[in-house]
Amino acid sequence: MMEARIAEFWRHGIDLGGFPTPLQEMPHLTKALGGPTLLIKRDDMTDIAFGGNKARKLRLLMADAQEKGADVIISTGGLQSNSACMVAAAARRLQMKPILVLQGSPPKEYDGNLLLEMLLRADIRFVETEGRNIPAIMNNIANELIDEGHKPYVIPLGASTPLGSIGYASAMLELRDQTKEMHEEIDYIVSACGTGGTLAGLILGTKALNTKNEVLGISVGPDKVSFANHIAQLVEDASRLLSVSLSTPPCEINVFDEYVGEGYGVVTKPVAEAIRLVAEKEGIILDPVYTGKAMAGLIDLINKNHFSKEDTVVFLHTGGLPALFPYRNVLREALQVQ
Ligand SMILES: *Cc1c(COP(=O)(O)O)cnc(C)c1O
C-alpha cells in the first residue's frame, strides 16, 4: 500500500531525466578497504546541472509548482549550494524564473555552482548578515511578486520538505529492483546528511518495502540529536501525505556526527584522502562538502569493524560535483600535492 503510494507520487512527478540512476559495484575499493562489499548508487548522474540528489525531490516539488501555476521559483542556500543551483536549472527547464537568496557576500569569482547560476540567469540576491531570517526574506520576495501579478513558489533550504522526502523514497524502490537483478541484498545504505530530506526518504522507502537494510547518515554539519528529531518529523509528515500512519522514534534514526570535523564545508585530511582513494580505485569523483565527508565516515566505520565482511553496503553518491572546483587549493593543501 505504502509502496504503491510512493510509486504513484513518483509517476506524477515531472521527468527531469536520469532515472533510474545506475547502481555500480566498487570491487577495487572493496578490496583496498578489506571490508564489506561496497556498491555505489549514482544519484550524481541525474540530469540537471551536473546532477545530484536534489533531482529526486525536485521531480515532485516542481510538479507541485507547475500544478499551482507557478511562474517564479524562489529558493535558497549557501554560496556554493548544489540545491539552489539545481532548483535554478529545473526552473529554467520548465520555463519558470529562478530567484535565489544566497547566504554570503557577493564573491570576487563566479566559480562552481555560482558560475552555473550565472549561465542559468538566476536572479541572485546575496544576504550577507548572519542569522537573517531566510524564510521570511523568501516570503517577502514572494509577496512582492504576488502584488505584481506573478505566481511564486518557494522551495526551502535543501528542498527538504515532506513532499521532497517522498521523492527520495523512490531511490529505495529503484534499489530493490536493481539489487534483485544483481542477486544482492542490501544490509546498509550510507548517505551524507545535510538537511535530512534524503535520509528521511530513504527511511520511508525502507519502511514501505519492509526490507531489513539499515539507513546510516553521515552528518556534514548539525549534531545527531537535532537530526534525529528533524528527520523523525519529516518521516511523520511525509507519511501523512502518503495517507499512511507511520512514525519512527528519533532513537531509531542513525546519524553519525563525528565526521563533521571543524564544520560544514571544512575539508579535513581524511576527506581529501577519501576523495582521492575512490578516484584512484574506481575512477569515480566525489565532492568535498558532502560525499567526500560521507566516504571518510564510511571508511572509518569499516576500519572500526562496524560492518562484517559478508555485509553489502550501498554508498549513495548524492552529487555536489560543481563545488569540487572552488575547493581546488584546499584539496591540494590537504593532500600536500605540489
Ligand atoms: C544537499 C546535498 C546532500 C544532503 O542531502 P539532504 O537531503 O539535505 O540531507 C548531500 N550531498 C549533496 C551533494 C547535496 O547537495
The ligand as a MOL file (V3000), in Angstrom:
LIG
                    3D

  0  0  0     0  0            999 V3000
M  V30 BEGIN CTAB
M  V30 COUNTS 15 15 0 0 0
M  V30 BEGIN ATOM
M  V30 1 C 22.0050 18.5500 -0.3840 0
M  V30 2 C 23.0710 17.5480 -0.5270 0
M  V30 3 C 23.1940 16.4760 0.3710 0
M  V30 4 C 22.3490 16.3490 1.6030 0
M  V30 5 O 21.0380 15.9680 1.3500 0
M  V30 6 P 19.9150 16.3300 2.4320 0
M  V30 7 O 18.6890 15.8080 1.8840 0
M  V30 8 O 19.9390 17.8390 2.5250 0
M  V30 9 O 20.3210 15.7350 3.7290 0
M  V30 10 C 24.1530 15.5360 0.1460 0
M  V30 11 N 25.0030 15.6450 -0.8940 0
M  V30 12 C 24.9370 16.6640 -1.7670 0
M  V30 13 C 25.9180 16.7120 -2.8630 0
M  V30 14 C 23.9770 17.6540 -1.6150 0
M  V30 15 O 23.9260 18.6590 -2.4850 0
M  V30 END ATOM
M  V30 BEGIN BOND
M  V30 1 1 1 2
M  V30 2 1 2 3
M  V30 3 2 2 14
M  V30 4 1 3 4
M  V30 5 2 3 10
M  V30 6 1 4 5
M  V30 7 1 5 6
M  V30 8 2 6 7
M  V30 9 1 6 8
M  V30 10 1 6 9
M  V30 11 1 10 11
M  V30 12 2 11 12
M  V30 13 1 12 13
M  V30 14 1 12 14
M  V30 15 1 14 15
M  V30 END BOND
M  V30 END CTAB
M  END
